[in-house]
Structures are given as structure tokens and as C-alpha cells.
């Protein structure tokens, strides 16, 4: 039976329970001139929960709950923990958050008796079966659902993992497209996509391959799709070569036709993952953010571009103009723009004194 619940209010990680419900749709103004803030979602390894941070300049980010989680992973995930949160919005005024349903320290935390949910010798490292899907019209009241592939589709009983989901509005299908990393059994991780229902409670189409790497022995993961100014789509993704890093592919279509480019986009000597692209509101610069797990402590890295051809290194959080003011060790982040009204409403709900012009 597919698990489904509803969130009425965002919950603190220290709470034992959360309240569930739904808020009716309301109009949202997202014209360019009205956008004035940035919202970043991320998680931490120590709590496997959802965190939010706001920024007014796209450089300095402040956690709205002083570094504490706003949704506890053990209240929404079948494995009692979430990873890889991603946030997006669509023309209907709704916000969408998708997350990996997985706790890699579930045994240590007492959530299970085994290292993984299912035998590692059969399903490999970090095996899980699906995602947590959330939808909101105000960033405060959310619907919530657990989606598990082996319960939804025939032929997915041997799914090895489903990681790093992201959602984007597909104007051709008029649906939210969820794309993600998936491994079947002991196979390699590859990039897939499927479409969600209107309520964003489940995926209603079977996964299809999104992109094929020219070297079929290389694992792919962590895709991030961005509409480019020229109408094409840019997909950043991670290729598990040596070192593991970020590459880019471009297509005229959101769900097919991505052309391989051999160049590395990140500027790291070591391995990194979780690419996410977003635009600065005050310039024609686009930022690529990624998670550098090969350094200790791990950190986010940044490069910028104006043409999606050349990329200039900016640096790491708290080592350059990019700052975290009241939190440390974020993992697998994603950034979207907010209007002044949206940002102030969210900040006021969490008693955060946000200063906007």
C-alpha cells in the first residue's frame, strides 16, 4: 500500500509528530521585476531532514530556523530520513519539493536492524525504493506523499536505488516532470524521467531513459535541468569518472535529445556532485552550485557563466563572496527565486527578520 500523509505546518526536528493538511490554491506573481530573494533547500547528514535558507543578494544565505530542520526526516520518509532535496515552481503558482527517501545511518539511529533497508549483497549500497513528494502554494502548508517504485509499477521489484529527484514543469505535457538517478539491481546508475499527477502525490508514467553517456561503463547521477535564455535546455549532471565531477549536455527538448559535451564544468581537483543552476537577479550571470564531498569538511563550490560556454570559478562557501551566516555543512542544495511577498511571508512564519528593499 502506498503511504500518503499530509503536512499542515512545517515541523521542527525536535518534535515527535507533525500535523498534516492541504491549503487551497492561490495566485502567485512571479514576473521578473517582482522577484527579489533567493530560497535554498538543503539537508545535513547528522539529521537527514529538510532545511531552508534565505538570501536577498544571492551571495549570503541565512537559515530561517537558525540551522535547525524545518521538516524532520523521520516524520515524512519511509526510511525515517531524507536526502537530496530539490525545490522548483510551476506556472500554477505552486512550489514543489522532491527528496530521496533514504537514511544512510538508519541502523546507527535505531530505525532498522540492518545496514540497509534491503540486503546489500542483492541491492548494493544505500538501496532505497523511492521519493518524498511535497507541494505547497505558500511555502508553509504542504501536501506530502511517499512514492515507492516497486509498489507503483510492475517490473520494478528489483530496483536497486532511486536517488536525487528533481522536478521541472514541462510546457509540452503541461505536467511536472520528475527526473532522477536510478539503478536496477546491481546495474549502473543512470538518468531517468517520469511525469507526476496534478496533485503531485505519485508518478503516473513509467520511468524512461533521459540521457545516454557515450561510455556505457560510466555511472551517471544528479541531473539538473535549466531552461536557457535561447529556449534550449541545459542539463548539468555528474559523471563518475576520475575524479567524479560535473558535465553539461544541451537539448532543444526537456526530456530527450541531450548532446554530450566532453568538457568538465566544475573547477574542483577532487570529486563533487549535486549540481544546481540558478540566475542572479541583478545581472545576466548564471551560477552553478555543487557539493564537494571530497574535501573535509565538505563544502559547496560555485562557478558562474553568462553564455553556458565558459565558466569562471567563484570559490567555496565562506572562502569567497558566497557565505553561510548561521549554519554549516549543508549538503545537496538547490536554489529558486522568491517574490518579496513570498520571502517575507516565509520569514515571518519562522520569526526571521528578513530585510528587503
Secondary structure, DSSP 8 states (H G I E B T S, - for coil): ---EEEESS---TT-S---------------GGGEEEEEEEEE-TTT--EEEEEESSSSEEEETTTTS-SB-HHHH-TTS-EEEEEEEE-TTS-EEEEEEE--TTTTTTTS-SSSSSS-HHHH-TT---EEEEEEESSSSSEEEEEEEHHHHSTT-TTEEEEEEEEEEEETTTTEEEEEEEEEETTS--EEEEEEB-TTSSSB-S--EEEE--SSTTS-EEEEEEEE-TTS-EEEEEEE-SSS-EEEEEEESSSSS--EEEEEE-S--SS--EEEEEEE-TTSS-EEEEEEETTSSS-EEEEEEESSSS--EEEEETTTSS-EESS----EEEEEEEEEHHHHHHHHHHTT------
